[in-house]
Amino acid sequence: MLTPDRISLNTATIKMQWSLAEAIEGCARHGFGGIGPWRDKLQEMGVEPAARAIRDAGLRVSGLCRGGWYTGEGKLTQVVLDDNLRAVDEATGIGAECLVMVVGGLPPGSRDIDGARSMIEDGLVMTLEYARSAGMPVAIEPLHPMYAGDRACVNTTGQALDICDRLGEGIGVALDVYHIWWDPEIREQIRRAGKERLLGFHICDWLVPTQDILEDRGMMGDGVADIPGLRAEVEAAGFTGLNEVEIFSAGNWWKRDPDDVLRTIVERGRTSC
């Protein structure tokens, strides 16, 4: 059973209904332990007002989404690198427990996935140097292979941890059930990550059938992912962070009353996590 104080709300879950200020108030009202803002919502509110509101509400910040996107301009540009430095500053400003990195897929027009992965690692090196000086842990989020072309060509936890091995301190992984549930090596890789590198854990469910690869995630218990089993694995490996609920759902949860969404999250935490 997952009690509300062990849950964090990723603001993508109610992105169509609430501002960040409303989400902070809603999380406090429903007894959540934390919040995981996206940068667009944070920038709308402002870092300092958001930090103050989060602190006043007694919430933790499980992570800030997102840095990365290193391949978006086809090469590592100063614009991309500077944006990642801003992301570090924003994460630090709100007291986030990590900065989540969606690293980027193939550059436009490219078929060179190895080159893209090399570009991503180079970008992470440069971001990590600054993040270490700020004391902000960087968390690579491996995305399901269906996103390799456009969003992230780091697709398994093993790949992400190989990067962490090469880059050293201050970098780990944020594991999202939606992206890792299928991986036959996931339990071994969770143990490999260990407490020091398990920086985030995101939960939702994989629907069968899935109608849209980006915007049709399921509420916990509505799909086929073994959420309790994966949560038990990360906790056994030493993870003590919040369970961050992140549901992209254009056809369902984004159309519902946000308080009903949060009430359902609380209920499913008790029955399906």
Salt bridges, closest charged atoms under 4 A:
GLU25 OE1 - ARG29 NH2 2.81
ASP83 OD2 - ARG39 NH1 3.00
ASP83 OD1 - ARG86 NH2 3.46
GLU90 OE1 - ARG39 NE 2.63
GLU97 OE2 - ARG60 NE 2.73
GLU121 OE2 - ARG166 NE 2.81
GLU141 OE2 - HIS179 NE2 3.86
ASP162 OD1 - ARG192 NH2 2.70
ASP165 OD2 - ARG192 NH2 2.65
ASP165 OD1 - ARG197 NH1 2.50
ASP176 OD2 - HIS202 ND1 3.80
ASP176 OD2 - ARG217 NH1 3.00
ASP222 OD1 - ARG268 NH1 2.93
ASP226 OD2 - ARG187 NH2 3.37
GLU233 OE2 - ARG187 NE 3.53
GLU233 OE1 - ARG191 NH1 3.71
GLU235 OE2 - ARG231 NH1 2.81
GLU244 OE2 - HIS202 NE2 3.47
GLU246 OE1 - HIS202 ND1 3.14
GLU246 OE1 - ARG217 NH1 3.75
ASP259 OD1 - ARG29 NH1 2.55
ASP259 OD1 - HIS30 NE2 2.80
ASP260 OD1 - ARG263 NH2 2.33
